[in-house]
Amino acid sequence: MELLAKALQNDGYAILPAPAMEAWLKWSWSDWAQFSASWNDLGDDQYMADGGRYRRRRYAVFRATSSAIERAAHQPHFQAKVYNRLNGDLERWFEPVIPEIAGHPIVQTLIRRLTSLFKVLLQDREADPIWHVEMHQFRISADAGSMGHPTPEGIHRDGVDAAFVMLVRRDNVSSGVTQIYDAAGASLGSFTLSDPGDAVFLDDARVFHGVTPIAPLDPARSAIRDVLVITFTREASLLQHY
């Protein structure tokens, strides 16, 4: 936790490979099969302004404090146009994350640990913030004739306080490189989430991020990239973002 917090404060982002994630969260890989299999049952994203059919997803919202995590009523996902040039300024209704996954030990442990970690970004502005937590299950696919775009809006911020991205599955994928930039557009680094459990933590107020398009290594098979994204916004600052 201390090393993660220091990296976030110094660099605006931090990377943890899967073995370190397992140690940090103290999860059991025996829980992984049910968790990862749920990505096989996501709904089509019907709101792609580029007309793409390469993205499937589910969505959930939680209210979290240091002592409790409560799932909120299902609601639309909204991003202002300034944060999402492609699909912004639109209430987007996605299929909800199923209860078994919203309450899954991996998800609940992640939210609990991230609630504590991301407090370091507030610089003591709030002793025990109430977090608006958004969970996204994404599947990006690509075929021989069409690429898949993990971040179709390009290099961007999400308009939240902090964000977490974890790879769940990567099969037959070429590229899919994560790129981090500062506010002036200078590159801070690039890397590939390669193994299930690899993760990146982002100070969304300070850094921009994007992922390069994916294509299949073997053109005879589809490429699949599954990720879990969890974002954190203080309830006290929601109006500033939206």
C-alpha positions as CSV (number, residue, x, y, z in Angstrom):
1,M,0.0,0.0,0.0
2,E,2.8,2.4,0.9
3,L,4.7,1.8,-2.3
4,L,1.5,2.2,-4.4
5,A,0.6,5.4,-2.6
6,K,4.1,6.8,-3.2
7,A,4.1,6.0,-6.9
8,L,0.6,7.6,-7.3
9,Q,1.8,10.7,-5.5
10,N,5.1,11.0,-7.4
11,D,4.2,9.8,-10.9
12,G,0.4,10.0,-11.1
13,Y,0.1,6.3,-11.9
14,A,1.3,3.0,-10.6
15,I,1.5,-0.5,-12.1
16,L,1.2,-3.8,-10.3
17,P,1.8,-7.2,-12.0
18,A,-0.6,-10.1,-11.2
19,P,1.5,-11.8,-8.5
20,A,1.8,-8.5,-6.6
21,M,-1.9,-7.9,-7.0
22,E,-2.6,-11.3,-5.6
23,A,-0.4,-10.6,-2.6
24,W,-1.8,-7.1,-2.1
25,L,-5.4,-8.2,-2.1
26,K,-4.8,-11.6,-0.5
27,W,-7.3,-13.1,-2.9
28,S,-7.4,-16.8,-4.0
29,W,-7.0,-17.6,-7.7
30,S,-9.7,-20.3,-7.0
31,D,-12.2,-17.4,-7.0
32,W,-11.0,-16.3,-10.5
33,A,-12.8,-18.8,-12.7
34,Q,-16.3,-17.6,-11.8
35,F,-15.2,-14.0,-11.8
36,S,-13.5,-14.0,-15.3
37,A,-16.2,-16.2,-16.9
38,S,-18.8,-13.4,-16.3
39,W,-17.1,-11.5,-19.2
40,N,-18.7,-14.1,-21.5
41,D,-22.1,-12.6,-20.8
42,L,-21.8,-8.9,-21.4
43,G,-24.3,-6.7,-23.4
44,D,-23.5,-4.8,-26.6
45,D,-22.5,-1.2,-26.2
46,Q,-25.3,0.5,-28.2
47,Y,-24.0,4.0,-27.9
48,M,-20.8,4.0,-30.0
49,A,-20.9,7.2,-32.1
50,D,-18.3,5.7,-34.4
51,G,-20.7,2.9,-35.3
52,G,-18.4,0.2,-33.9
53,R,-19.6,-3.1,-32.6
54,Y,-16.4,-4.2,-31.0
55,R,-17.3,-3.3,-27.4
56,R,-19.5,-5.2,-24.9
57,R,-20.0,-4.2,-21.3
58,R,-21.9,-4.2,-18.0
59,Y,-22.0,-1.4,-15.4
60,A,-22.7,-0.9,-11.7
61,V,-22.5,1.9,-9.1
62,F,-21.6,1.7,-5.5
63,R,-21.4,4.1,-2.5
64,A,-18.3,3.4,-0.5
65,T,-16.7,4.7,2.7
66,S,-13.9,3.3,4.9
67,S,-16.4,1.2,6.7
68,A,-19.1,0.2,4.2
69,I,-19.8,-0.6,0.5
70,E,-23.3,-0.3,-0.7
71,R,-24.5,-1.0,-4.2
72,A,-26.6,1.9,-5.6
73,A,-29.7,1.6,-7.8
74,H,-29.0,0.9,-11.4
75,Q,-28.5,4.2,-13.3
76,P,-27.0,5.6,-16.5
77,H,-23.3,6.3,-17.0
78,F,-22.6,9.9,-17.9
79,Q,-19.4,11.7,-19.0
80,A,-19.2,15.3,-20.1
81,K,-18.1,15.9,-23.7
82,V,-14.8,17.5,-22.4
83,Y,-13.8,14.0,-21.0
84,N,-15.3,11.8,-23.7
85,R,-15.2,13.4,-27.2
86,L,-16.9,10.5,-28.8
87,N,-19.8,9.5,-26.5
88,G,-20.0,12.4,-24.0
89,D,-22.9,14.5,-22.9
90,L,-25.2,11.5,-23.1
91,E,-26.9,9.3,-20.5
92,R,-25.9,5.8,-21.4
93,W,-27.8,2.8,-20.0
94,F,-25.8,-0.4,-19.9
95,E,-26.8,-3.8,-18.7
96,P,-26.1,-4.1,-14.9
97,V,-23.3,-6.1,-13.4
98,I,-24.9,-9.3,-12.2
99,P,-25.3,-9.6,-8.3
100,E,-22.9,-12.5,-8.1
101,I,-20.1,-10.4,-9.6
102,A,-20.9,-7.1,-7.9
103,G,-20.7,-9.0,-4.6
104,H,-17.8,-11.2,-5.6
105,P,-14.9,-11.4,-3.2
106,I,-12.5,-10.0,-5.8
107,V,-14.7,-7.0,-6.5
108,Q,-15.5,-6.3,-2.9
109,T,-11.9,-6.6,-1.8
110,L,-10.8,-4.3,-4.6
111,I,-13.3,-1.6,-3.8
112,R,-12.4,-1.8,-0.1
113,R,-8.6,-1.6,-0.7
114,L,-9.0,1.1,-3.4
115,T,-11.2,3.2,-1.1
116,S,-8.2,3.3,1.4
117,L,-5.5,3.8,-1.3
118,F,-7.1,6.6,-3.2
119,K,-7.5,8.7,0.0
120,V,-3.8,9.6,-0.5
121,L,-4.7,11.7,-3.5
122,L,-7.0,14.0,-1.5
123,Q,-4.1,15.5,0.5
124,D,-6.2,15.4,3.7
125,R,-9.1,17.4,2.2
126,E,-11.5,14.9,3.6
127,A,-10.7,12.5,6.5
128,D,-13.3,9.9,5.4
129,P,-14.6,10.7,2.0
130,I,-17.8,9.2,0.6
131,W,-16.9,7.7,-2.8
132,H,-19.1,7.4,-5.9
133,V,-17.7,4.2,-7.3
134,E,-18.4,3.1,-10.9
135,M,-17.6,-0.4,-12.0
136,H,-17.3,-1.4,-15.7
137,Q,-16.8,-4.8,-17.3
138,F,-15.4,-4.3,-20.8
139,R,-14.8,-6.8,-23.6
140,I,-13.0,-5.4,-26.7
141,S,-12.9,-7.8,-29.7
142,A,-11.2,-7.6,-33.1
143,D,-11.3,-9.7,-36.3
144,A,-9.1,-9.9,-39.3
145,G,-11.0,-7.2,-41.1
146,S,-11.7,-4.8,-38.2
147,M,-9.7,-3.6,-35.2
148,G,-11.0,-3.2,-31.7
149,H,-10.6,0.1,-29.8
150,P,-10.2,-0.1,-26.0
151,T,-10.3,3.7,-25.8
152,P,-12.2,4.9,-28.9
153,E,-12.3,8.4,-27.4
154,G,-8.5,8.6,-27.7
155,I,-6.1,9.8,-25.1
156,H,-8.3,11.1,-22.3
157,R,-9.2,11.6,-18.7
158,D,-12.3,10.0,-17.2
159,G,-13.4,13.1,-15.2
160,V,-13.1,11.3,-11.9
161,D,-10.7,11.5,-9.0
162,A,-9.0,8.1,-9.5
163,A,-9.2,5.1,-11.7
164,F,-8.2,1.4,-11.6
165,V,-7.8,-0.9,-14.6
166,M,-7.2,-4.6,-14.4
167,L,-6.7,-7.1,-17.2
168,V,-9.0,-10.1,-16.9
169,R,-8.3,-11.9,-20.2
170,R,-6.1,-11.3,-23.2
171,D,-6.4,-13.8,-26.0
172,N,-4.9,-13.7,-29.5
173,V,-4.2,-9.9,-29.1
174,S,-1.7,-7.8,-31.0
175,S,-0.9,-4.4,-29.5
176,G,-3.3,-3.0,-26.8
177,V,-0.5,-0.9,-25.3
178,T,-1.5,1.4,-22.4
179,Q,0.0,4.9,-22.8
180,I,0.2,7.6,-20.0
181,Y,0.6,11.3,-20.6
182,D,0.9,14.4,-18.5
183,A,-1.5,17.4,-18.8
184,A,0.9,19.0,-21.4
185,G,0.8,15.9,-23.6
186,A,4.3,14.6,-22.7
187,S,4.6,10.8,-22.5
188,L,5.1,9.5,-19.0
189,G,5.4,5.8,-20.1
190,S,3.8,3.0,-21.9
191,F,3.3,-0.7,-21.0
192,T,1.1,-3.7,-21.9
193,L,-1.2,-5.4,-19.4
194,S,-0.4,-8.9,-20.5
195,D,-1.4,-11.4,-17.8
196,P,-4.7,-11.8,-16.0
197,G,-4.5,-9.7,-12.8
198,D,-2.0,-7.1,-14.2
199,A,-3.3,-3.7,-13.2
200,V,-2.7,0.1,-13.3
201,F,-3.8,2.8,-10.9
202,L,-4.4,6.3,-12.1
203,D,-4.6,9.8,-10.6
204,D,-7.1,10.9,-13.1
205,A,-6.8,14.6,-12.1
206,R,-3.1,14.6,-13.2
207,V,-2.6,12.1,-16.0
208,F,-4.2,11.2,-19.3
209,H,-4.4,7.6,-20.6
210,G,-5.3,5.6,-23.7
211,V,-4.8,2.2,-25.2
212,T,-3.8,1.4,-28.7
213,P,-6.2,-0.5,-31.0
214,I,-6.0,-4.3,-30.9
215,A,-5.9,-6.8,-33.8
216,P,-5.8,-10.6,-33.9
217,L,-2.4,-12.3,-33.9
218,D,-3.9,-15.2,-35.7
219,P,-6.3,-13.8,-38.3
220,A,-8.3,-17.0,-38.3
221,R,-9.5,-16.3,-34.7
222,S,-11.0,-13.3,-32.9
223,A,-8.9,-11.2,-30.6
224,I,-10.4,-10.6,-27.1
225,R,-9.3,-8.2,-24.4
226,D,-11.3,-8.2,-21.2
227,V,-10.7,-5.6,-18.5
228,L,-12.3,-4.4,-15.2
229,V,-12.4,-0.7,-14.7
230,I,-13.3,0.9,-11.4
231,T,-13.4,4.7,-11.0
232,F,-13.7,6.7,-7.8
233,T,-15.2,10.2,-7.4
234,R,-15.8,12.0,-4.1
235,E,-19.5,12.7,-3.7
236,A,-18.5,16.2,-2.6
237,S,-17.0,16.9,-6.0
238,L,-19.5,15.2,-8.3
239,L,-21.0,18.5,-9.4
240,Q,-17.6,19.8,-10.4
241,H,-17.2,16.9,-12.8
242,Y,-20.6,16.8,-14.3
